[in-house]
Amino acid sequence: MTPTFCASCDNVEPTSRKRQPTQWLCLRHKRLEGMGFVNPDYWTHEEPFARCRDVNYGLCPLFTPLRENKNDQD
């Protein structure tokens, strides 16, 4: 099996790609606003998407190959 790398995935939030790879965000893993989901009494202000490093363990079922030029139409 070939591992899935976020660097080759079209689901990385474009502005987060300008950061360190550990800070990249995945567009396919949206967070619900405010809830930490560990403790219902704890609310946090987090980024709107989960970090790629926390959701891709090498075989991401939501992996979408990176398009060479996003301006090209299919």
PEJO-V307017 format. One record per backbone hydrogen bond with DSSP energy under -0.5 kcal/mol. NH is the residue of the N-H (numbers start at 0). CO is the residue of the C=O. E is the energy in kcal/mol with one decimal. If there is no record, write none. Layout:
BEGIN
NH,CO,E / NH,CO,E
END
This chain:
BEGIN
2,0,-0.5 / 3,57,-2.7 / 4,2,-0.5 / 7,4,-1.8 / 8,5,-1.8 / 9,63,-3.5 / 11,8,-0.9 / 12,24,-3.0 / 15,12,-0.9 / 16,12,-1.0 / 16,13,-0.6 / 17,14,-1.0 / 18,15,-1.8 / 22,19,-2.4 / 23,20,-1.2 / 25,49,-2.7 / 26,10,-3.4 / 26,24,-0.6 / 28,25,-1.5 / 30,47,-2.9 / 34,31,-0.8 / 35,41,-1.2 / 41,38,-2.1 / 42,40,-0.6 / 43,33,-2.1 / 45,43,-0.8 / 49,28,-2.9 / 51,23,-2.1 / 53,50,-1.5 / 54,50,-0.7 / 54,51,-1.3 / 55,51,-2.2 / 56,54,-0.7 / 62,59,-1.3 / 65,7,-2.3 / 71,68,-1.7
END
